[in-house]
Amino acid sequence: MIPRSATFRANSRAALDNPELVRALGTMKTGFRQKRAAAVDALPEFDALRDRAVAMKNHTLDHLDHYLESFADKVEAAGGTVHWATDAEAARQQVLEICRAHGAHTVTKGKSMIAEEVGLNEALEDAGMRPVETDLGEYIIQLRREPPSHIIAPAIHVSKAQVADAFRAAHGDLDPARELDTPRALLDEARAVLRHDFTAADVGITGANLLIAETGATVIVTNEGNGDLTQLLPRVHIVLASLEKVVPTLDDASLILRLLARSATGQTASSYTSFSLGPRRPEDADGPQAFHVILLDNGRSEMLGNGFREMLRCIRCAACMNHCPVYGAVGGHAYGWVYPGPMGSVLTPALIGIDKAAPLPEASTLCGRCEAVCPMRIPLPGLLRQWRARAHDQRLSPPAMRRGLAAWGWLAARPRLYHPLNRLAAVALGRLGRRRGGFARLPLAGGWTKSRDLPAPEGDTFQARYRRGARRP
Ligand code: SF4
């Protein structure tokens, strides 16, 4: 996927002009938030679990090499094969080699953000194979040839009627007069079509929510059961996961699982939590004949030491985007790459370079809701500020903004000049604004006044008001 993050502003304008999207985002806001809040309220130890999870994950990141080697040893001992991929190209080639070695034609896929990150579907198609997404949301966006717009609800931007249109276009062998007006009808059709693909698949590819170092197991959580059919029915199972998914023990995995489902969908536990370890053993009733794990770095090692290590604690629950006013207004596609919302605005510059994603750290009001709800206590606003500073230092921010900040910096460093000028501006704007009833237009405030009036300032500076307040008994 070619990143379009550099055009975030234009992408956002297009999103705001899309009424279907605006409607879909309105529904998302209430649903996810209310369910998360109810689930968290029902678990008094939620905050204590967060603290334990943060400590566990920090420890794991401090000893990442040890836990990854331990995980790899356990996978190999169980008869699986571990591949190390430094970047997206290496991961794509490793998947293709395995698929070719097994003569694969149809490749089923469980939901995997890492597969999106490396552009796996395009690589499989270019190599003459047929990738089939089996998560319903992913299946819908695959038919529509578009990227996900949310990390746990990839087709949240698509209306029921649009899904029906996509199904009619893709399932040309079915009765054109069939009813596709209800979610039930759409679900039944997807299930019937995908059933053939599940049984025809030569290779199944899943992601992993967790990798357990102590046992070598990979863990996926789903609500549709498609992940199990993807990893159990084909002859070959490939797990594509990034390095930071490893946790030391089964207990640590269970700690994350308790936070993940509640933060993501407000469930106590996802409908399916499935553990995979190696290929089928002689005594097993089912399972793949070959089991491969591809461990992707793609910039994560660098994040361990470049100031963005805390982002590697992310468990991809999506709570930050579900509570973000910016994501809630423009949706995921505006972010222009795989990861949207606050976590994407931190992660994307780290993975593809701040030069290709400079507007993303600006796509935040820094209101702090993302950090407040993040189960892994990732300081997202602080990390966004770090990216803003780096973009500024590399002269990637708009020239007008840089000039304005330079002028303000010069003035702020001279308090004897700054305070009287500030007071003068506040008094003048206050008087003028009160006389006019606010400002419909104001130099340097065009971004605000384009869509609403700027209220008249109080007519005094914060510091003056604070001093007055502080003097009160
Ligand atoms: S940053 Fe936090 S809230 Fe956002 S997806 Fe990651 S773990 Fe969830």
Residues whose N, C-alpha, C, O or C-beta is under 5 A from the ligand:
A	BS01	SF4	C314 I315 R316 C317 A318 A319 C320 M343 C370 V373 C374 P375 M376 I378
